[in-house]
Amino acid sequence: MSLFARPLQAIRERKSLQLASLLGPTLLYLFFLFVLPLGIVFVYSFLKRGTYGQLVWEFNLLNYVRFADPLYLSIFWRSFEIALITTIICLLVSYPFAYFISRQEKSRTRNLLLLLVMIPFWTNFLIRTYAWRVILGSDGPINSLFMALGIIDEPFRLLFTDGAVIMGLVYGYLPFMVLPLYAAIERVDFSLMEAAGDLYANGAQAFRRILLPLSMPGVIAGSILVFIPSLGAFVTPDLLGGAKTVMIGNLIQSQFLTARDWPFGSAISIGLMGTVLISTLFYFRSGGKTL
């Protein structure tokens, strides 16, 4: 080894130790709180449920075969549909609002609007969902107003419907769409929009050819942040949908807490996670091609 190679090797070893000391706590955190629990759930998904809910260590694929039953597939499809509708509504509502915030000239106004977006996070999600239960109730302010105006003679059925679940999910996850969109739109060079206008492009063309592709990272990030928790939601469907709107999250919760069928609940969880992972990878690839 040459005279100059030894100091370089010592520097590399020192940097490796520093990197290991920095990454060590994070890797331990991920292993004990993510990898290890996920491995336990994965192993449980191949076991059997005993007569009294205990685990029977007989490995099989019956839980995954059972998940392919049309009843459970219909619940999964309903969850996917509701999550997709929630994501689309959040995107349609958030994009103009995020654009409006990013175009404010005064930083004080932008900060105030962003603060208003984040204020709902200051209140517990369960309390906010219960508030919607009051609003959409038969004696809530919406039905009371319509009846006072003489528009209806008896209360609308707003609560315990798919529409109520979608409304609650949109309200709960709307900030997760606004913030990534704002961050993406704020970085756009709007002189390109002015140049498109100089080249006789109308507003729709400039949006479709310039603003939308440049803000696509925010669209993808916000859609993933809304779609994934909406797909696995169980609190909102339970409180606003009732027994008629059972989503995949409610099914998993019932298997673990009510039916005490941990193997089947684990199989559903693994199937849900695999579907979300495949959908996310597909969305990233389609977004990359769009860009």
N, C-alpha and C positions, 0 to 999 in steps of 0.2 A: 504494500500500500504506500502510495506516494506521500510526501510531506504535506501536500495541500488537501489530499483526500480525507485524512483523519479529522481535521476541523470541520469539514463539510458533513461527514458522517455524524459527528457529535451534534452538529446543528440540527440535522434531520431527526436524530433520536430525541433531542430535546423538544422539537416541534411535535413529534409524534406523542410524547408524554403529555405535553400541554393539551393537544387535541383530545387525547383519551380522558384527561381529567375534566375537560369541558363537556364531552359527550357522555361520560360515564353516568352521571345522575339522570340524564334524559333517557338513556338506553335502559337503565334499571327501572325507571318510571314506566316506560312503554312496555317492558317485559312483564312486570308484576301486575299492572293495571289494564293491559290490553292483550298482549300475546298469551299470557297464562290463562286468564279467564276465557278468552276465545278458544284456546285449546281444550279447556274443560267442557265448554258447550259443544264443541265439535265431537269430542269423545262421547258425551251423553247422548248425542243424536243417534248413535248406533246401538244404544242399549234398549232394554225393555222396561215397561212399568209393571211393578208387582201388584198384587191384589189390593194392598193398602197404600199404594202410592210410592212404595220404596223402589229403589233402582235394582234391576236384575242384570247382572253382568253377563249378558248373552248378546254378542255382537250380531247385528242383522241390518237389513235395509228396509224393514217394514215401515219405519216412520216416514221415510221419504216416499215410499209407495203410497202410504196413506195420505200424504200431503197432495198427491196428484188427484185426489178425489174431486169430482166436479163441485161439491159444496165448498171446499176450501179454496179451489181455484177461482170460484166466483167471488169469494171474499177478497182474494188477492187482486183480482181484476178491478173490483170496486175501489179498493184502496189505491191502485195505480191510477185509475180514472180521476178520482177525487184529488189526488196529489198533482196530477197533470193540469187539471182545471185550475187548481189553486196557484200553481206556478205561472200559468198563462195570465191569469187575472192580476197577480202581483207584478208581472212584467209590464203589462199594459198600463197599470196605474203608476208604477214606479218610474218608468222611463221618462215621461214628461216632467214629473216632479223633480227627478234627479237633474234633468236638463235645466229646469228652471233654477234650481239651487246653484248649479255650476256657472250660470250666466249672470249671477248677481255680481255687480261691480264692487260693492262694499263687503269687506271680509266680515264685518260685524253682522250684516244681514245673513250671510252664508252660515256663520257659526250659530246664529239664532235658529235658523231653519233646521240645521243638523241637530241642535239640541232638542227641538220639538220632535224630531224623528226618534231620538233615543229616549225620550221621557217615558214611553211605555215600559222600557226595561227596568225602570225604578220600582215597578209594581210586580208582585208575584204573578206568574203566568196563570196559576189556578184561580186567583182572585179576578183577573181580567176575563177569564172564561166564564166564571160565575156571573160577572156583570152582563155578558151577552145573554146569559140565560134569563136574566131579569128583563133585558131590553126586548127579547123576542118572545116573551111569555104572552099568554092570552090576555092578561091584564097589564101588560107592559106599555111603555109610552107609544110604541108604533101603533098597536091596535087601539089604544085609547084615543090617539089623535084621529085616526081614520073613522072611528065610531062617533067621535065628537063632531067631525065635519060632515057626517051623514053619508060618507062614501060606502061604508059597509054596515050591515045590520048586526052581524055577529063576528066575533074575532076570527082573524085568519089563523091558519095552522102554520106558524112560522118555526116553532120549536120542534125538535125531534124529526128533522128532515135532513136530506143531503145538503140542501141549500144552507141550512143553519150551520152545518159542519164546515162547509166551504167558506162561509162568511167568517166563522171563528178562526179558521186556519189562515185566511188572508189577513185578518187583523193581527194575528199573533206573529206571523212571519214576514209581514211587509217590510219592516226595517232591514231584514237580511237581504232584501232585493235592492232597496234604495241606496244603501251605503256602498256596495261594490259598483253599482252603476254610476254613482256620483264620482267615485274615485277614478273610474275609467273615462268618463266624459270630461272631467276637469283637465285631464292630461292631453286632450285632443287639441291640435293646433287649428283654431277656427279660421285662420287665414286661408286654409284650404277650402272652407265653405265659401268664403268670399271669392276665391279664385274660381270656384265652380259656378257662382253666379255671374262672374264676368264672362264665362264661357257659355252663357245662356242656358244653364241648368236651372230648372225650377226647384222649389223647396223639397219636393218628394224625391227628385232624382239626386239631389245633393245628400239627402239623408240616406238613401239606399246605397249610394256608391261611395260615400265618404264617412259620414258620421257613424252609421251602423257598423261597418266593418272595423273601424278604429275603436269602437266601444264594445266590440264583441267579447273581449276578456271579462268585462264587467257583467255582460249578459250571461255568460257561461257560469261565472262564479256565483252570481246571485241566484240563478236557476237551480244550481246544485244545492246551495244553502237552503233553499225553500223546498225543493222537491224531496230531498232525502228525509228531513224531519217530518214533512207532511205525510210521506208514505208510511212511516212507522209510528205516527201519532196514535195515542190511545186516550189521553185526557179529554181532548176536545170532542172526539166522537162519542165518548162515554157521557159527557155532560150535555152536549147539544144535539147529539143524534139519537141517544137512547138505545133501546134494543133493536130498532129497525135499521140502524146504520152501524154495522159491525165492520171494523177495518182490521187489517192484519195485526196491528198493534194490540187491539182488544183481544184478538184470538190468542196471541202469545201470552198476554197477561192472564187470561182465563186458564190457560194450560198450566202455568206455573203456580198460580195462587188459588184457583178454584178446583180444577180437575186433578191437580197434583200429578200431571203427566209431564214430568220434566223431559224425558226423551223426545216426545213429540213436539213439545214447545221448543226444544233445542233444534230439532230438525227444521221447524218453520223459521227460526231465527237465522240458521245457516242459509236456508234457501232465500230468505229475504235479503240477507247481506250479499249473497252471490248475485242476485238480480240487480241490486243497487250498484254493485261494483261493475258489472257488465254495462249497465246503462250509463254510468259515469264515464267509463272508458270510451264508449261509443260517442257520447256527447262531446268529450274532449277532442276526439278525432274529427268529428264533423265540424266542430268549431275551428279546429286548426286548418281544415280545408277551406272553410269560409274565409279565414284570414289570408 
